[in-house]
Amino acid sequence: MRTLEPFADSKLLLSIMKHRLVWVMALSTVALLPGISGGATIKGSDTMVVLNQRFAEVYARESKSPAFEVTGGGSGTGIAALLNGMTEIAASSRPIKAEEAAQFLVKTGGAVIEIPVAMDAIAIFVHRTNELPAISIPQLAAVFAGKIRNWKELGGPDRPIVVYSRENNSGTYAFFKEHVLKDADFFGKAQTLPGTAAVINAVARDPTGIGYGGIGYAKGIRVLPVSTKERAQPVEPTEQSAADGSYPISRYLYYYSTASAMRTPQVGALVQWILGDAGQAVVNETGSFPLPKEKRISVTQQVGGWVATAAPAIPPAHASSATASTRPIPAPTAAAAAAAPAVAPTPVAVDPLRLVERESNVTRREASVAEREASVVGREMKLTEREAALAQREEEAMARRTSARR
Amino acid sequence: MEAFTEIQSGIPADPAVRGVLGDLLAADERRAEQAAVAGMRIVAGGVVALVLCLFLFVFREAWPLMSGQVTTARKYAPVTAGQFEGMTHEERAKYLRVEPARLLQLSPEAVTQLAALRDAETREASSQPDAGVNAASWQNLLFPRQWNGYDRPEYIWQPNSKTPKFNIMPLLVGSLRICFMALAVALPLGFAAALFVSQFASPKVREWVKPVVELLAGCPTVVIGFFGLLVVASMVQATFGLTIRLNAFVAGMCVALAVIPTVFSISEEALSGVSESFRDAARALGADEWQSALRVVVPAAAPGLMAAALLGIGRALGETMIAMMVSGNAAALDLSLFASARTVPATIGQELAETVIGGVHYRVLFLLGAMLFAVCFVTNLLGSWVLSRLRAVPAPMADPVAEEARLAR
């Protein structure tokens, strides 16, 4: 697995330090926002911190625009920050909960916008010397619920199992709990560590340890193949197996944002770039998996109108009827479509059956694009005006200050 | 007015009394001083008010839980579209859990979506086997309960479960275990180092050792935590052959690193503060250095040492970052020092950022905060009581000067 980080320890330090820094950063972000033009932030998932940083870095270089500020803290923290208006984009490694979506409605009056940006497989980490060939989902559930406590019961040597888990504000924790433990409680004696990098670090030093986390972090440990049932064929987590759903614990990584933030050229353009080939190449670099092309285009289409998306067709492991039915799927509003900046659909090979439908979409969209472009120009003019006014005010202030000094 | 000025500046207002000093001070200098004193008074008052506000805030946030107004019990009562239409505005607001005024501002589509979300939410929550149980009652906060899916009554802290479980005992015991371990290491080391530096070390050694130990106090706890995570944990595991690498023992040792400077500085000050005449008297009676230090100086400085220990307890109980990084944070009730532990402050630090403000989890965390507050308050109260008792009892060797004066009379 390729990762850009030189070694896991620096990630660990980062992930730990940020817990205290999160508040400081959040506060300073709020304090600085009016001062710096375009100081937009991406906040949330620890799993996605490296991915977000790479997105921000590469995008800033390619587009010559001000860089996004990236902080972690956990998916729950990111969504809470979005709710409180403290970030433009919340990165989350789990779908938003019904309760959070409801709060969002109450607070902003609009639906939250969901954009899958990458795929990720949750890998099962063990020590490098661990020779267990594979593990099944029921076994995993038993281990992480504390029902199996010795490697012997899995066919390994007679050694106790030390279970490493994540804090409960982690999206990875929530996903694992829902899809592996089937909502049962984690083992009380499971050690909860801050960040996937911390889990990796602990497992790498512990021959009896087992942990889980995003595939992008897998380094210095062994990744166990996983099978859905006791006798089924174990599957390695790869891009292919994650995309076709044969690896049982794969998921989407999401961005959540508001309609008003998405309408700003900065945030909208970043999301569009991420969903394009350049952005998805960055995903590949960080060790997560790019979105399958057909998912990408359907997302782009829906994002074109800036409405909340239902999660695109999901491999069976993701489909939890509970979350799927609670997903808000509002109708696209004309106003939102008109106000949004232009998004060109990514040209890819398409399914012929959907072509007709899409063509009509395209015509409609082109019309709205023209409209939108006009509004963008208008907005830009307004901006120049405002900047001129600002400059003038500053000059006045300077003059006043110098006269006061005299 | 004159009297006021006198109080304000501390300078006698009567010119005759004021004399040379008054003449030396120009009028506006005096005014500046008065302003400074008034400013300090305001700032000091502000600080006291701030502490009081903090105290009140923590207790206010925890109060609904303490008084049993909060419940996690859910019962699903489906509301059909027809029923919803028939509701009054207030009933709707209550059902959707929105302020009535806010509900008026929401678009019809938003209200429809919100109703669907609330419906899904309550249905989901009430479909759990233990949905009718109030996990936030005192009974369930403090005593074990046999939850669905468990074989026996247990103390369980699982705040993010579909059926949240908020038993705080594992956290309290975890905090106490780490605090105990930290004090077991820090107090002997801190006292011994202070005794050495204040009584036995040559001035040159003292010049070096004191700042170096105190430098440890300036070391960011995250650095100590990182050191503990990578170095101390591995060393302890290799030495004792432990299965669980991150445990209360390791965490206690690392927290001790943060506690030692506190204990050291205060006890060193107390020991150095003992009058030289005490030691001289002891030596005159034939005691050697060791005897005079242990039998005379240490008892005389006992109140100071007590204060050092109490502040050490406060530091150990409140330490967040190190405990969070090194203890393993497993919230299981376990009395062993070699098992993983989750402390109260680490739990607050990790979980508060993602709770819903005003929710049950939020209130439970504030209850923990209030408890931490209360414990520190009681420890300090107890400490000052012990201190006053120690001072009231005449020391075996009272102040020699006073003694001499008494005898002369």
Boltz contact constraints between the chains, C-beta under 6 A:
constraints:
  - contact:
      token1: [A, 16]
      token2: [B, 325]
      max_distance: 6.0
  - contact:
      token1: [A, 17]
      token2: [B, 222]
      max_distance: 6.0
  - contact:
      token1: [A, 76]
      token2: [B, 354]
      max_distance: 6.0
  - contact:
      token1: [A, 77]
      token2: [B, 353]
      max_distance: 6.0
  - contact:
      token1: [A, 77]
      token2: [B, 354]
      max_distance: 6.0
  - contact:
      token1: [A, 80]
      token2: [B, 354]
      max_distance: 6.0
  - contact:
      token1: [A, 98]
      token2: [B, 117]
      max_distance: 6.0
  - contact:
      token1: [A, 98]
      token2: [B, 120]
      max_distance: 6.0
  - contact:
      token1: [A, 98]
      token2: [B, 121]
      max_distance: 6.0
  - contact:
      token1: [A, 99]
      token2: [B, 121]
      max_distance: 6.0
  - contact:
      token1: [A, 101]
      token2: [B, 117]
      max_distance: 6.0
  - contact:
      token1: [A, 102]
      token2: [B, 114]
      max_distance: 6.0
  - contact:
      token1: [A, 102]
      token2: [B, 117]
      max_distance: 6.0
  - contact:
      token1: [A, 105]
      token2: [B, 110]
      max_distance: 6.0
  - contact:
      token1: [A, 105]
      token2: [B, 113]
      max_distance: 6.0
  - contact:
      token1: [A, 105]
      token2: [B, 114]
      max_distance: 6.0
  - contact:
      token1: [A, 106]
      token2: [B, 98]
      max_distance: 6.0
  - contact:
      token1: [A, 109]
      token2: [B, 106]
      max_distance: 6.0
  - contact:
      token1: [A, 109]
      token2: [B, 110]
      max_distance: 6.0
  - contact:
      token1: [A, 160]
      token2: [B, 243]
      max_distance: 6.0
  - contact:
      token1: [A, 162]
      token2: [B, 244]
      max_distance: 6.0
  - contact:
      token1: [A, 167]
      token2: [B, 350]
      max_distance: 6.0
  - contact:
      token1: [A, 168]
      token2: [B, 160]
      max_distance: 6.0
  - contact:
      token1: [A, 169]
      token2: [B, 354]
      max_distance: 6.0
  - contact:
      token1: [A, 183]
      token2: [B, 162]
      max_distance: 6.0
  - contact:
      token1: [A, 185]
      token2: [B, 158]
      max_distance: 6.0
  - contact:
      token1: [A, 185]
      token2: [B, 161]
      max_distance: 6.0
  - contact:
      token1: [A, 188]
      token2: [B, 332]
      max_distance: 6.0
  - contact:
      token1: [A, 189]
      token2: [B, 330]
      max_distance: 6.0
  - contact:
      token1: [A, 189]
      token2: [B, 332]
      max_distance: 6.0
  - contact:
      token1: [A, 190]
      token2: [B, 330]
      max_distance: 6.0
  - contact:
      token1: [A, 191]
      token2: [B, 246]
      max_distance: 6.0
  - contact:
      token1: [A, 191]
      token2: [B, 328]
      max_distance: 6.0
  - contact:
      token1: [A, 191]
      token2: [B, 330]
      max_distance: 6.0
  - contact:
      token1: [A, 191]
      token2: [B, 340]
      max_distance: 6.0
  - contact:
      token1: [A, 192]
      token2: [B, 329]
      max_distance: 6.0
  - contact:
      token1: [A, 206]
      token2: [B, 245]
      max_distance: 6.0
  - contact:
      token1: [A, 322]
      token2: [B, 124]
      max_distance: 6.0
  - contact:
      token1: [A, 326]
      token2: [B, 120]
      max_distance: 6.0
  - contact:
      token1: [A, 328]
      token2: [B, 113]
      max_distance: 6.0
